[in-house]
Amino acid sequence: MAFFLGVYNLGNTVTQAIAPIIAAAVISIFGYSAIFFVSFGFALVGGICMLQIKSVAR
């Protein structure tokens, strides 16, 4: 259980640390409205990655 919580915490922390950097880069290059397209792309990639999971060992 502790390992799962560690991985879960790491997944949340790393993404919250990287998101402002990516957002700042996208806003400076493409403009503010591009954030919505980038977030859609990341959500799509995340959904596809979750669909690739076949089974989970307990």
Predicted model as a PDB file, atoms N, CA, C, CB and O in Angstrom, pLDDT in the B-factor column:
MODEL        1                                                                  
ATOM      1  N   MET A   1       0.819  -1.191   0.000  1.00 76.00           N  
ATOM      2  CA  MET A   1       0.000   0.000   0.000  1.00 76.00           C  
ATOM      3  C   MET A   1       0.868   1.262   0.000  1.00 76.00           C  
ATOM      4  CB  MET A   1      -0.935  -0.006   1.205  1.00 76.00           C  
ATOM      5  O   MET A   1       0.551   2.240  -0.677  1.00 76.00           O  
ATOM      6  N   ALA A   2       1.937   1.232   0.745  1.00 78.00           N  
ATOM      7  CA  ALA A   2       2.799   2.409   0.818  1.00 78.00           C  
ATOM      8  C   ALA A   2       3.469   2.683  -0.536  1.00 78.00           C  
ATOM      9  CB  ALA A   2       3.867   2.222   1.913  1.00 78.00           C  
ATOM     10  O   ALA A   2       3.652   3.839  -0.916  1.00 78.00           O  
ATOM     11  N   PHE A   3       3.828   1.633  -1.250  1.00 81.00           N  
ATOM     12  CA  PHE A   3       4.444   1.822  -2.564  1.00 81.00           C  
ATOM     13  C   PHE A   3       3.467   2.502  -3.515  1.00 81.00           C  
ATOM     14  CB  PHE A   3       4.906   0.471  -3.148  1.00 81.00           C  
ATOM     15  O   PHE A   3       3.848   3.408  -4.257  1.00 81.00           O  
ATOM     16  N   PHE A   4       2.200   2.065  -3.493  1.00 82.00           N  
ATOM     17  CA  PHE A   4       1.182   2.671  -4.346  1.00 82.00           C  
ATOM     18  C   PHE A   4       1.021   4.144  -4.021  1.00 82.00           C  
ATOM     19  CB  PHE A   4      -0.155   1.946  -4.188  1.00 82.00           C  
ATOM     20  O   PHE A   4       0.946   4.973  -4.928  1.00 82.00           O  
ATOM     21  N   LEU A   5       0.966   4.481  -2.745  1.00 87.00           N  
ATOM     22  CA  LEU A   5       0.809   5.879  -2.357  1.00 87.00           C  
ATOM     23  C   LEU A   5       2.020   6.714  -2.771  1.00 87.00           C  
ATOM     24  CB  LEU A   5       0.590   5.986  -0.851  1.00 87.00           C  
ATOM     25  O   LEU A   5       1.871   7.881  -3.136  1.00 87.00           O  
ATOM     26  N   GLY A   6       3.207   6.131  -2.716  1.00 86.00           N  
ATOM     27  CA  GLY A   6       4.404   6.840  -3.158  1.00 86.00           C  
ATOM     28  C   GLY A   6       4.380   7.119  -4.645  1.00 86.00           C  
ATOM     29  O   GLY A   6       4.715   8.223  -5.075  1.00 86.00           O  
ATOM     30  N   VAL A   7       3.990   6.143  -5.428  1.00 86.00           N  
ATOM     31  CA  VAL A   7       3.911   6.321  -6.879  1.00 86.00           C  
ATOM     32  C   VAL A   7       2.812   7.320  -7.229  1.00 86.00           C  
ATOM     33  CB  VAL A   7       3.652   4.970  -7.582  1.00 86.00           C  
ATOM     34  O   VAL A   7       2.987   8.160  -8.111  1.00 86.00           O  
ATOM     35  N   TYR A   8       1.689   7.226  -6.540  1.00 87.00           N  
ATOM     36  CA  TYR A   8       0.570   8.147  -6.770  1.00 87.00           C  
ATOM     37  C   TYR A   8       0.979   9.583  -6.446  1.00 87.00           C  
ATOM     38  CB  TYR A   8      -0.653   7.739  -5.918  1.00 87.00           C  
ATOM     39  O   TYR A   8       0.675  10.503  -7.206  1.00 87.00           O  
ATOM     40  N   ASN A   9       1.657   9.772  -5.339  1.00 91.00           N  
ATOM     41  CA  ASN A   9       2.124  11.097  -4.939  1.00 91.00           C  
ATOM     42  C   ASN A   9       3.140  11.634  -5.945  1.00 91.00           C  
ATOM     43  CB  ASN A   9       2.742  11.049  -3.531  1.00 91.00           C  
ATOM     44  O   ASN A   9       3.094  12.812  -6.301  1.00 91.00           O  
ATOM     45  N   LEU A  10       4.041  10.794  -6.397  1.00 90.00           N  
ATOM     46  CA  LEU A  10       5.040  11.216  -7.380  1.00 90.00           C  
ATOM     47  C   LEU A  10       4.377  11.625  -8.691  1.00 90.00           C  
ATOM     48  CB  LEU A  10       6.053  10.090  -7.631  1.00 90.00           C  
ATOM     49  O   LEU A  10       4.772  12.617  -9.305  1.00 90.00           O  
ATOM     50  N   GLY A  11       3.383  10.875  -9.116  1.00 85.00           N  
ATOM     51  CA  GLY A  11       2.671  11.210 -10.351  1.00 85.00           C  
ATOM     52  C   GLY A  11       1.976  12.556 -10.260  1.00 85.00           C  
ATOM     53  O   GLY A  11       1.980  13.324 -11.223  1.00 85.00           O  
ATOM     54  N   ASN A  12       1.386  12.845  -9.126  1.00 89.00           N  
ATOM     55  CA  ASN A  12       0.715  14.143  -8.953  1.00 89.00           C  
ATOM     56  C   ASN A  12       1.719  15.276  -8.825  1.00 89.00           C  
ATOM     57  CB  ASN A  12      -0.191  14.117  -7.720  1.00 89.00           C  
ATOM     58  O   ASN A  12       1.514  16.339  -9.412  1.00 89.00           O  
ATOM     59  N   THR A  13       2.775  15.085  -8.092  1.00 94.00           N  
ATOM     60  CA  THR A  13       3.742  16.144  -7.831  1.00 94.00           C  
ATOM     61  C   THR A  13       4.523  16.528  -9.085  1.00 94.00           C  
ATOM     62  CB  THR A  13       4.700  15.713  -6.740  1.00 94.00           C  
ATOM     63  O   THR A  13       4.702  17.711  -9.373  1.00 94.00           O  
ATOM     64  N   VAL A  14       4.981  15.536  -9.818  1.00 92.00           N  
ATOM     65  CA  VAL A  14       5.787  15.808 -11.016  1.00 92.00           C  
ATOM     66  C   VAL A  14       4.964  16.554 -12.063  1.00 92.00           C  
ATOM     67  CB  VAL A  14       6.337  14.494 -11.610  1.00 92.00           C  
ATOM     68  O   VAL A  14       5.452  17.503 -12.677  1.00 92.00           O  
ATOM     69  N   THR A  15       3.728  16.130 -12.268  1.00 89.00           N  
ATOM     70  CA  THR A  15       2.914  16.806 -13.286  1.00 89.00           C  
ATOM     71  C   THR A  15       2.589  18.235 -12.876  1.00 89.00           C  
ATOM     72  CB  THR A  15       1.619  16.031 -13.535  1.00 89.00           C  
ATOM     73  O   THR A  15       2.536  19.118 -13.733  1.00 89.00           O  
ATOM     74  N   GLN A  16       2.369  18.484 -11.589  1.00 92.00           N  
ATOM     75  CA  GLN A  16       2.090  19.848 -11.148  1.00 92.00           C  
ATOM     76  C   GLN A  16       3.336  20.729 -11.207  1.00 92.00           C  
ATOM     77  CB  GLN A  16       1.532  19.835  -9.733  1.00 92.00           C  
ATOM     78  O   GLN A  16       3.228  21.951 -11.302  1.00 92.00           O  
ATOM     79  N   ALA A  17       4.497  20.126 -11.150  1.00 95.00           N  
ATOM     80  CA  ALA A  17       5.732  20.901 -11.248  1.00 95.00           C  
ATOM     81  C   ALA A  17       6.074  21.225 -12.705  1.00 95.00           C  
ATOM     82  CB  ALA A  17       6.887  20.139 -10.594  1.00 95.00           C  
ATOM     83  O   ALA A  17       6.636  22.283 -12.987  1.00 95.00           O  
ATOM     84  N   ILE A  18       5.746  20.337 -13.617  1.00 95.00           N  
ATOM     85  CA  ILE A  18       6.098  20.519 -15.024  1.00 95.00           C  
ATOM     86  C   ILE A  18       5.050  21.348 -15.784  1.00 95.00           C  
ATOM     87  CB  ILE A  18       6.264  19.159 -15.694  1.00 95.00           C  
ATOM     88  O   ILE A  18       5.393  22.049 -16.736  1.00 95.00           O  
ATOM     89  N   ALA A  19       3.797  21.274 -15.375  1.00 94.00           N  
ATOM     90  CA  ALA A  19       2.717  21.954 -16.105  1.00 94.00           C  
ATOM     91  C   ALA A  19       2.927  23.451 -16.279  1.00 94.00           C  
ATOM     92  CB  ALA A  19       1.422  21.731 -15.400  1.00 94.00           C  
ATOM     93  O   ALA A  19       2.707  23.946 -17.384  1.00 94.00           O  
ATOM     94  N   PRO A  20       3.341  24.211 -15.255  1.00 95.00           N  
ATOM     95  CA  PRO A  20       3.546  25.649 -15.481  1.00 95.00           C  
ATOM     96  C   PRO A  20       4.656  25.954 -16.480  1.00 95.00           C  
ATOM     97  CB  PRO A  20       3.860  26.328 -14.176  1.00 95.00           C  
ATOM     98  O   PRO A  20       4.589  26.954 -17.196  1.00 95.00           O  
ATOM     99  N   ILE A  21       5.658  25.115 -16.533  1.00 96.00           N  
ATOM    100  CA  ILE A  21       6.752  25.314 -17.485  1.00 96.00           C  
ATOM    101  C   ILE A  21       6.252  25.105 -18.908  1.00 96.00           C  
ATOM    102  CB  ILE A  21       7.926  24.355 -17.180  1.00 96.00           C  
ATOM    103  O   ILE A  21       6.553  25.898 -19.800  1.00 96.00           O  
ATOM    104  N   ILE A  22       5.494  24.046 -19.117  1.00 95.00           N  
ATOM    105  CA  ILE A  22       4.940  23.771 -20.439  1.00 95.00           C  
ATOM    106  C   ILE A  22       3.956  24.870 -20.830  1.00 95.00           C  
ATOM    107  CB  ILE A  22       4.248  22.390 -20.466  1.00 95.00           C  
ATOM    108  O   ILE A  22       3.957  25.332 -21.972  1.00 95.00           O  
ATOM    109  N   ALA A  23       3.113  25.290 -19.879  1.00 96.00           N  
ATOM    110  CA  ALA A  23       2.128  26.339 -20.170  1.00 96.00           C  
ATOM    111  C   ALA A  23       2.813  27.647 -20.537  1.00 96.00           C  
ATOM    112  CB  ALA A  23       1.200  26.555 -18.968  1.00 96.00           C  
ATOM    113  O   ALA A  23       2.391  28.326 -21.473  1.00 96.00           O  
ATOM    114  N   ALA A  24       3.849  28.001 -19.822  1.00 97.00           N  
ATOM    115  CA  ALA A  24       4.563  29.243 -20.135  1.00 97.00           C  
ATOM    116  C   ALA A  24       5.188  29.188 -21.520  1.00 97.00           C  
ATOM    117  CB  ALA A  24       5.643  29.516 -19.088  1.00 97.00           C  
ATOM    118  O   ALA A  24       5.159  30.171 -22.261  1.00 97.00           O  
ATOM    119  N   ALA A  25       5.751  28.041 -21.867  1.00 97.00           N  
ATOM    120  CA  ALA A  25       6.359  27.899 -23.192  1.00 97.00           C  
ATOM    121  C   ALA A  25       5.305  27.981 -24.293  1.00 97.00           C  
ATOM    122  CB  ALA A  25       7.121  26.570 -23.292  1.00 97.00           C  
ATOM    123  O   ALA A  25       5.512  28.649 -25.306  1.00 97.00           O  
ATOM    124  N   VAL A  26       4.172  27.300 -24.093  1.00 96.00           N  
ATOM    125  CA  VAL A  26       3.118  27.317 -25.112  1.00 96.00           C  
ATOM    126  C   VAL A  26       2.540  28.718 -25.264  1.00 96.00           C  
ATOM    127  CB  VAL A  26       2.002  26.318 -24.754  1.00 96.00           C  
ATOM    128  O   VAL A  26       2.299  29.166 -26.385  1.00 96.00           O  
ATOM    129  N   ILE A  27       2.313  29.416 -24.154  1.00 96.00           N  
ATOM    130  CA  ILE A  27       1.754  30.767 -24.226  1.00 96.00           C  
ATOM    131  C   ILE A  27       2.722  31.722 -24.928  1.00 96.00           C  
ATOM    132  CB  ILE A  27       1.424  31.288 -22.814  1.00 96.00           C  
ATOM    133  O   ILE A  27       2.301  32.554 -25.730  1.00 96.00           O  
ATOM    134  N   SER A  28       4.004  31.603 -24.629  1.00 97.00           N  
ATOM    135  CA  SER A  28       4.957  32.520 -25.251  1.00 97.00           C  
ATOM    136  C   SER A  28       5.148  32.244 -26.740  1.00 97.00           C  
ATOM    137  CB  SER A  28       6.290  32.433 -24.545  1.00 97.00           C  
ATOM    138  O   SER A  28       5.449  33.164 -27.501  1.00 97.00           O  
ATOM    139  N   ILE A  29       4.981  31.011 -27.160  1.00 97.00           N  
ATOM    140  CA  ILE A  29       5.190  30.678 -28.575  1.00 97.00           C  
ATOM    141  C   ILE A  29       3.914  30.837 -29.393  1.00 97.00           C  
ATOM    142  CB  ILE A  29       5.709  29.251 -28.709  1.00 97.00           C  
ATOM    143  O   ILE A  29       3.935  31.459 -30.455  1.00 97.00           O  
ATOM    144  N   PHE A  30       2.793  30.276 -28.906  1.00 96.00           N  
ATOM    145  CA  PHE A  30       1.568  30.210 -29.708  1.00 96.00           C  
ATOM    146  C   PHE A  30       0.450  31.127 -29.229  1.00 96.00           C  
ATOM    147  CB  PHE A  30       1.067  28.813 -29.725  1.00 96.00           C  
ATOM    148  O   PHE A  30      -0.479  31.398 -29.990  1.00 96.00           O  
ATOM    149  N   GLY A  31       0.509  31.610 -27.995  1.00 96.00           N  
ATOM    150  CA  GLY A  31      -0.568  32.439 -27.464  1.00 96.00           C  
ATOM    151  C   GLY A  31      -1.410  31.675 -26.455  1.00 96.00           C  
ATOM    152  O   GLY A  31      -1.300  30.458 -26.312  1.00 96.00           O  
ATOM    153  N   TYR A  32      -2.250  32.425 -25.765  1.00 96.00           N  
ATOM    154  CA  TYR A  32      -3.011  31.849 -24.657  1.00 96.00           C  
ATOM    155  C   TYR A  32      -3.995  30.771 -25.099  1.00 96.00           C  
ATOM    156  CB  TYR A  32      -3.755  32.935 -23.936  1.00 96.00           C  
ATOM    157  O   TYR A  32      -4.131  29.755 -24.418  1.00 96.00           O  
ATOM    158  N   SER A  33      -4.670  30.962 -26.200  1.00 95.00           N  
ATOM    159  CA  SER A  33      -5.702  30.004 -26.616  1.00 95.00           C  
ATOM    160  C   SER A  33      -5.124  28.642 -26.984  1.00 95.00           C  
ATOM    161  CB  SER A  33      -6.475  30.559 -27.797  1.00 95.00           C  
ATOM    162  O   SER A  33      -5.859  27.655 -27.015  1.00 95.00           O  
ATOM    163  N   ALA A  34      -3.839  28.567 -27.260  1.00 97.00           N  
ATOM    164  CA  ALA A  34      -3.222  27.285 -27.602  1.00 97.00           C  
ATOM    165  C   ALA A  34      -3.150  26.346 -26.406  1.00 97.00           C  
ATOM    166  CB  ALA A  34      -1.831  27.509 -28.159  1.00 97.00           C  
ATOM    167  O   ALA A  34      -2.996  25.137 -26.577  1.00 97.00           O  
ATOM    168  N   ILE A  35      -3.261  26.894 -25.187  1.00 95.00           N  
ATOM    169  CA  ILE A  35      -3.230  26.044 -23.989  1.00 95.00           C  
ATOM    170  C   ILE A  35      -4.338  25.001 -24.041  1.00 95.00           C  
ATOM    171  CB  ILE A  35      -3.366  26.897 -22.713  1.00 95.00           C  
ATOM    172  O   ILE A  35      -4.138  23.864 -23.615  1.00 95.00           O  
ATOM    173  N   PHE A  36      -5.508  25.377 -24.560  1.00 96.00           N  
ATOM    174  CA  PHE A  36      -6.633  24.456 -24.607  1.00 96.00           C  
ATOM    175  C   PHE A  36      -6.360  23.300 -25.567  1.00 96.00           C  
ATOM    176  CB  PHE A  36      -7.903  25.194 -25.018  1.00 96.00           C  
ATOM    177  O   PHE A  36      -6.734  22.161 -25.285  1.00 96.00           O  
ATOM    178  N   PHE A  37      -5.727  23.574 -26.671  1.00 96.00           N  
ATOM    179  CA  PHE A  37      -5.380  22.509 -27.619  1.00 96.00           C  
ATOM    180  C   PHE A  37      -4.305  21.586 -27.042  1.00 96.00           C  
ATOM    181  CB  PHE A  37      -4.896  23.113 -28.950  1.00 96.00           C  
ATOM    182  O   PHE A  37      -4.364  20.369 -27.218  1.00 96.00           O  
ATOM    183  N   VAL A  38      -3.340  22.163 -26.363  1.00 96.00           N  
ATOM    184  CA  VAL A  38      -2.278  21.361 -25.752  1.00 96.00           C  
ATOM    185  C   VAL A  38      -2.849  20.484 -24.640  1.00 96.00           C  
ATOM    186  CB  VAL A  38      -1.158  22.270 -25.197  1.00 96.00           C  
ATOM    187  O   VAL A  38      -2.484  19.314 -24.521  1.00 96.00           O  
ATOM    188  N   SER A  39      -3.745  21.048 -23.827  1.00 94.00           N  
ATOM    189  CA  SER A  39      -4.339  20.254 -22.754  1.00 94.00           C  
ATOM    190  C   SER A  39      -5.196  19.126 -23.318  1.00 94.00           C  
ATOM    191  CB  SER A  39      -5.179  21.145 -21.833  1.00 94.00           C  
ATOM    192  O   SER A  39      -5.219  18.026 -22.766  1.00 94.00           O  
ATOM    193  N   PHE A  40      -5.904  19.397 -24.422  1.00 97.00           N  
ATOM    194  CA  PHE A  40      -6.662  18.341 -25.083  1.00 97.00           C  
ATOM    195  C   PHE A  40      -5.732  17.238 -25.568  1.00 97.00           C  
ATOM    196  CB  PHE A  40      -7.468  18.911 -26.255  1.00 97.00           C  
ATOM    197  O   PHE A  40      -6.041  16.055 -25.428  1.00 97.00           O  
ATOM    198  N   GLY A  41      -4.607  17.618 -26.132  1.00 96.00           N  
ATOM    199  CA  GLY A  41      -3.642  16.624 -26.613  1.00 96.00           C  
ATOM    200  C   GLY A  41      -3.088  15.761 -25.488  1.00 96.00           C  
ATOM    201  O   GLY A  41      -2.980  14.543 -25.630  1.00 96.00           O  
ATOM    202  N   PHE A  42      -2.735  16.391 -24.367  1.00 94.00           N  
ATOM    203  CA  PHE A  42      -2.232  15.621 -23.231  1.00 94.00           C  
ATOM    204  C   PHE A  42      -3.308  14.709 -22.649  1.00 94.00           C  
ATOM    205  CB  PHE A  42      -1.707  16.558 -22.150  1.00 94.00           C  
ATOM    206  O   PHE A  42      -3.011  13.583 -22.248  1.00 94.00           O  
ATOM    207  N   ALA A  43      -4.559  15.184 -22.596  1.00 95.00           N  
ATOM    208  CA  ALA A  43      -5.649  14.343 -22.101  1.00 95.00           C  
ATOM    209  C   ALA A  43      -5.874  13.148 -23.024  1.00 95.00           C  
ATOM    210  CB  ALA A  43      -6.945  15.162 -21.970  1.00 95.00           C  
ATOM    211  O   ALA A  43      -6.145  12.042 -22.556  1.00 95.00           O  
ATOM    212  N   LEU A  44      -5.763  13.365 -24.313  1.00 97.00           N  
ATOM    213  CA  LEU A  44      -5.926  12.282 -25.279  1.00 97.00           C  
ATOM    214  C   LEU A  44      -4.814  11.248 -25.140  1.00 97.00           C  
ATOM    215  CB  LEU A  44      -5.950  12.839 -26.704  1.00 97.00           C  
ATOM    216  O   LEU A  44      -5.073  10.045 -25.151  1.00 97.00           O  
ATOM    217  N   VAL A  45      -3.589  11.714 -25.010  1.00 96.00           N  
ATOM    218  CA  VAL A  45      -2.454  10.790 -24.821  1.00 96.00           C  
ATOM    219  C   VAL A  45      -2.607  10.009 -23.520  1.00 96.00           C  
ATOM    220  CB  VAL A  45      -1.112  11.565 -24.819  1.00 96.00           C  
ATOM    221  O   VAL A  45      -2.348   8.806 -23.489  1.00 96.00           O  
ATOM    222  N   GLY A  46      -3.025  10.681 -22.444  1.00 92.00           N  
ATOM    223  CA  GLY A  46      -3.228   9.998 -21.170  1.00 92.00           C  
ATOM    224  C   GLY A  46      -4.309   8.945 -21.249  1.00 92.00           C  
ATOM    225  O   GLY A  46      -4.164   7.855 -20.695  1.00 92.00           O  
ATOM    226  N   GLY A  47      -5.400   9.265 -21.941  1.00 95.00           N  
ATOM    227  CA  GLY A  47      -6.480   8.287 -22.108  1.00 95.00           C  
ATOM    228  C   GLY A  47      -6.042   7.081 -22.912  1.00 95.00           C  
ATOM    229  O   GLY A  47      -6.398   5.950 -22.582  1.00 95.00           O  
ATOM    230  N   ILE A  48      -5.278   7.310 -23.957  1.00 97.00           N  
ATOM    231  CA  ILE A  48      -4.768   6.188 -24.769  1.00 97.00           C  
ATOM    232  C   ILE A  48      -3.823   5.326 -23.947  1.00 97.00           C  
ATOM    233  CB  ILE A  48      -4.045   6.709 -26.037  1.00 97.00           C  
ATOM    234  O   ILE A  48      -3.854   4.099 -24.044  1.00 97.00           O  
ATOM    235  N   CYS A  49      -2.980   5.965 -23.136  1.00 93.00           N  
ATOM    236  CA  CYS A  49      -2.067   5.195 -22.275  1.00 93.00           C  
ATOM    237  C   CYS A  49      -2.839   4.334 -21.280  1.00 93.00           C  
ATOM    238  CB  CYS A  49      -1.116   6.141 -21.519  1.00 93.00           C  
ATOM    239  O   CYS A  49      -2.449   3.198 -21.012  1.00 93.00           O  
ATOM    240  N   MET A  50      -3.925   4.861 -20.735  1.00 92.00           N  
ATOM    241  CA  MET A  50      -4.720   4.071 -19.782  1.00 92.00           C  
ATOM    242  C   MET A  50      -5.428   2.922 -20.481  1.00 92.00           C  
ATOM    243  CB  MET A  50      -5.750   4.961 -19.069  1.00 92.00           C  
ATOM    244  O   MET A  50      -5.590   1.853 -19.893  1.00 92.00           O  
ATOM    245  N   LEU A  51      -5.845   3.117 -21.705  1.00 94.00           N  
ATOM    246  CA  LEU A  51      -6.493   2.032 -22.427  1.00 94.00           C  
ATOM    247  C   LEU A  51      -5.537   0.891 -22.765  1.00 94.00           C  
ATOM    248  CB  LEU A  51      -7.111   2.563 -23.690  1.00 94.00           C  
ATOM    249  O   LEU A  51      -5.973  -0.232 -23.013  1.00 94.00           O  
ATOM    250  N   GLN A  52      -4.242   1.174 -22.775  1.00 94.00           N  
ATOM    251  CA  GLN A  52      -3.249   0.148 -23.074  1.00 94.00           C  
ATOM    252  C   GLN A  52      -3.005  -0.807 -21.914  1.00 94.00           C  
ATOM    253  CB  GLN A  52      -1.957   0.796 -23.465  1.00 94.00           C  
ATOM    254  O   GLN A  52      -2.382  -1.852 -22.099  1.00 94.00           O  
ATOM    255  N   ILE A  53      -3.485  -0.466 -20.723  1.00 88.00           N  
ATOM    256  CA  ILE A  53      -3.287  -1.327 -19.547  1.00 88.00           C  
ATOM    257  C   ILE A  53      -4.207  -2.539 -19.683  1.00 88.00           C  
ATOM    258  CB  ILE A  53      -3.574  -0.547 -18.204  1.00 88.00           C  
ATOM    259  O   ILE A  53      -5.426  -2.388 -19.772  1.00 88.00           O  
ATOM    260  N   LYS A  54      -3.637  -3.719 -19.697  1.00 88.00           N  
ATOM    261  CA  LYS A  54      -4.402  -4.954 -19.868  1.00 88.00           C  
ATOM    262  C   LYS A  54      -4.875  -5.530 -18.542  1.00 88.00           C  
ATOM    263  CB  LYS A  54      -3.570  -5.983 -20.600  1.00 88.00           C  
ATOM    264  O   LYS A  54      -6.020  -5.968 -18.423  1.00 88.00           O  
ATOM    265  N   SER A  55      -3.998  -5.531 -17.547  1.00 86.00           N  
ATOM    266  CA  SER A  55      -4.376  -6.058 -16.236  1.00 86.00           C  
ATOM    267  C   SER A  55      -3.463  -5.446 -15.181  1.00 86.00           C  
ATOM    268  CB  SER A  55      -4.291  -7.618 -16.207  1.00 86.00           C  
ATOM    269  O   SER A  55      -2.396  -4.910 -15.480  1.00 86.00           O  
ATOM    270  N   VAL A  56      -3.917  -5.545 -13.946  1.00 79.00           N  
ATOM    271  CA  VAL A  56      -3.165  -5.010 -12.828  1.00 79.00           C  
ATOM    272  C   VAL A  56      -2.958  -6.122 -11.822  1.00 79.00           C  
ATOM    273  CB  VAL A  56      -3.887  -3.799 -12.185  1.00 79.00           C  
ATOM    274  O   VAL A  56      -3.908  -6.782 -11.400  1.00 79.00           O  
ATOM    275  N   ALA A  57      -1.698  -6.325 -11.439  1.00 79.00           N  
ATOM    276  CA  ALA A  57      -1.383  -7.352 -10.446  1.00 79.00           C  
ATOM    277  C   ALA A  57      -1.581  -6.785  -9.046  1.00 79.00           C  
ATOM    278  CB  ALA A  57       0.069  -7.869 -10.626  1.00 79.00           C  
ATOM    279  O   ALA A  57      -1.237  -5.635  -8.776  1.00 79.00           O  
ATOM    280  N   ARG A  58      -2.132  -7.596  -8.168  1.00 72.00           N  
ATOM    281  CA  ARG A  58      -2.328  -7.169  -6.786  1.00 72.00           C  
ATOM    282  C   ARG A  58      -1.293  -7.796  -5.904  1.00 72.00           C  
ATOM    283  CB  ARG A  58      -3.725  -7.521  -6.291  1.00 72.00           C  
ATOM    284  O   ARG A  58      -1.286  -7.561  -4.696  1.00 72.00           O  
TER     285      ARG A  58                                                      
ENDMDL                                                                          
END                                                                             
